[in-house]
Amino acid sequence: MKLLLSLSTLLSDLRTKETGATAVEYGLIVSLIAIVIIAAVALVGTNLSTLFNTVGGAV
């Protein structure tokens, strides 16, 4: 019975505390920003490689 009571207390405490949810939200935002940065770098890197190859071929 004590275990059930302490589990119930723990679950109610988790529902009222929002610090964990905030950390998860910040984690999701950071991961989305990282994905956008990686995609942008990959796209710019490909375009720069093509540009350098074109200039190198012209020279």
Residue, then its C-alpha position, 0 to 999 in steps of 0.5 A: m500500500k505504501l508503494l502505491l501511495s508513493l507512486s501516486t504521489l510521484l506521478s502527481d508531482l510529475r504532472t505539476k512540475e513543468t521543468g521536465a517538459t520545458a527541457v524537452e521542448y528546448g531539446l526539440i527546438v535545438s534539434l530542429i535548428a541543428i537539422v536546418i543548419i546541417a541541411a544548409v551547410a550541405l546545400v551550400g557545400t555542394n553549390l560551392s564545390t560546383l562553383f570551384n570546379t567550374v572556375g577551376g575548369a575555366v582557368 
